[in-house]
């Protein structure tokens, strides 16, 4: 069923155009990359797990002259849209990375492990493909990001969740549960609410998970930013107190010392 364009603009009043969303995503990813780039040796063998469109992969290849490869379940579907320049991207999942053991000097994964089906298996695989003296860089959202998600969704999408809940008997699309009418969806787990993220996306909670497989050498808080999909509630900026994402600079632990 087609929706009248004026009615559609009214219903989705808080959402930004695809071009604006992409522009804001680019600002975010550039800031995060700038925060961790110094940890990527020039000319290194680099793997991006969950590379999406390959934007960070392209940065590694052009700015650090890396031998860069990527893996993603749906290559070129998500992430910053840009001109793809013959990047080496394989189709695959974090839980089963299609590369041999100890191949990469740097294994990089940005905003991926919160979405995977099996986080332990994914981290085991990242551990497996990293060289013994290699660097693992993991970027994930923070609890601050979850709070931003909560307030943004309450402001911009509550009416949509109510409409989808009321349409449950007649729609074949994703069915909104009653709990999600009042508490918006988790960013990474559709069956959960945003309060799952507020609890589990704390920096110390992420570090406890990574400690199972890696030695965390540095924790970087790159940037404080609103969700790029909606009208911007504040200006993205570097903050000493808050960050919407966190980067962990790690070394792999010997497999016998990792949780299996």
N, C-alpha and C positions, 0 to 999 in steps of 0.2 A: 504494500500500500504506500503510495507516494504521499508525502507530507507537503502542504503548501509552504513555499520557501519562506514567507514571512512568519508563519507559525513555527517553522523549524528554527529560525533565528531566535525567536522568542524563547523556545524550549531550551535551546543550547546557548543561552545568552552569555554564560560564563566561559564558554570554550573558545579557544583561539583558532585561527586558521592553521592549516597544515604548514604553510610557509613560516608563520610566526613560531609555531611549536618547534619546527626544525631549527630556526635561528636561535631560540633559547636553549635548545639541547646542545647546539654547537658551542655556545658560550660556556655551558656547564662542563662538557667533555674537554674543552680546551683548558679550562682552569684546572681540572683534575689531572690532565696529562702534564701540564706544566709543573704540578706539585711533585710528580714522581719521575719525571724524565731523567733526572740526574742519576737515577739508580739503574738505568739501562745502558750498558756499555756499548760504545759505538762498534758496529760491525758484528754484533752478537747474533746468535741463532735464537730467534724470538717466536713465541707462540702466544696467540690471543685465543683464549677459550671463551666461546660465546661472543664471537667477534661481530655478529650482526652484519651491517653494511660494510664493515672493514675500515672504518674511519681511523681508529687507533692503530690498526695494522698498517695503514698507509702512512701514518705519522712515523711509526717505527722504521719503515722502509726508507722514507725520504729524509727524515730529520736525523735519524741515528744510523742510517745506512745498514740496517739489520737485514739478515736473511730471514724474512718474516713469513710466517704461516698462520692460518687461522682455522678454527673449527666452529661450526654453528649448526643447530638443528634446522634452521631455515635461512640459509645465507642470503644476504641482501634484502631481508624483509624488515628488520628493526634497526634502530640506531640513526645516527645523523645521516641524512641523505646527501650524497655527493657523487661526483663522477668516479666510478669504480675503474681503477687503472690496472687491470690485469693482475689482481691480487690472487695469491695462492690460498684459497679458502676451500676446505673440505666440509662436506655435510657430515655431521656427527653430533654426539651428545657428550656433555661433560662426564657422564658416568662411564663412558667408553670411548676415550680419546683415540682416534685412529693414527697414532704415531708410536714409534718404538720407545723402549725405556731409555731414560737419561739422554734425550736428544737435544734439549734446549738449555741455553744459558739463562734465558729469562722466560718464565711462564707468567702471563698477565691475564687477569680476568676482572672485568669491570661490570658491576651490577648484574651478576649472573647467578651466584650461588644461592641467593635468596629465592630464586625461581626454580631450582632444580628439583627433581623428584627425590633424589637420594644424595643429601649433602655429604655424608661420609664417603660414599663411593666416589663422588666427584672430587673430593679433596685427595683421596687415595690416588686417583688417576693423575691429578696435577702433580702430586709428589712423585709418581712413577716416571713421568716424562721429563721432569726437571733433572738437570745434571747434579751430581753430588755437591759441586761447588757453585751451583747456580742460584739465581734469585727468583723468588716467587712474589708477585705483587697482586694483592687481592683488594679490590674496591667494593664496598657495600654501602647501602643506606644506613643512616643512624636513626635513633629514637627521635631526634629533632625532626628528621624528615617525616617520620610517622605522624608526629603532631601536626606538621604542615599539611599532610595528607588529610588528617581528620578535619581540620578547620576548613580547608579548601573544599573538600567533598560535602561537608555540611552546608556550606554556603552555595556551592555551584551545582551540586548533583542530587540533593535530597529529593527534590520534586521528581527527578527522573527515576529514582529508586522507588518512590511511591507509585508512580505510573506503571512501572514494570511489575511491581508486586500486585497491583490491582488487575493487571492484564494476564496474570498467571493462568487463569482457566482457558484463555483463548489464544495465547501466543505459543509458538514453537521455539522461540529464542530462549536464551539463558533465563532461567526463572529466579527472580530475586526472592530470597528468604526474608521472613519477617525481621530477623535480627539485623539484616543488612539495611533495612529501612532506617533504623535508628543509629546503627553504627556501621560506617562504610566498610568496604572490603579491605582486607589486607593487600598490601602492594604485591606480595609474592605468593600468597596462598589464598586462592579464591574462596575456599570453604571457611576461612578464618575472617575475623574482623580486624580493624586497624589496631585494636588493643593488643592483639598478638604481636604486631610490629613494635608497638611502644615498649613492650616487655623484652622481646627477643632481639631487637636491633640496637640495644645499648652496646657501646663500644666494648665494655668488659665482657659482655655475653658473646659477642663475635670472637673476641680474643680467646675465650675458653674453648671455643670450637676449633679455632685454628691451631691452638697449642697441642692438639692431639697429633698433628702431622708436621708442624713447622715450628722453627724457632723464630719468634717475632722479634726483629731487631729494631724496628721503628714504627711508630704510629703517627700518621699524618692526617690532619684535619684540613682538607683543601679549600672548602668554599661553602658559604651559606646561601642557599638559593630556594626559591619557591618552585612548585611543580610547573613544568613548562607548558602543560596542556591548558592551563586556565589563565584568566586575567591575573596578572602578577600582583600579589598582595604586598610585596616589598621588592626592593632592588637587590639582585644577586651581588654579593660582596664577600671579600675576605674578612673573617671575624676571628678574634682571639678566643671567644667564648663558645661559639656555635659553629657547627658544620653539618650540612645535610648529607654528607657522605664521609667515609673514613677509608684511608688507604693503609694497608698493613704491608710492610716490607719484610719479607721472610727468607729464611733458609730452610731447606728440607731437612727433616730428621732422618736418620737411618731407619730403614723400614722396620727393623726389629724393635725400634723404640716408638713406633707409631701405633696408634690404635687401629687394629685390623678388624 
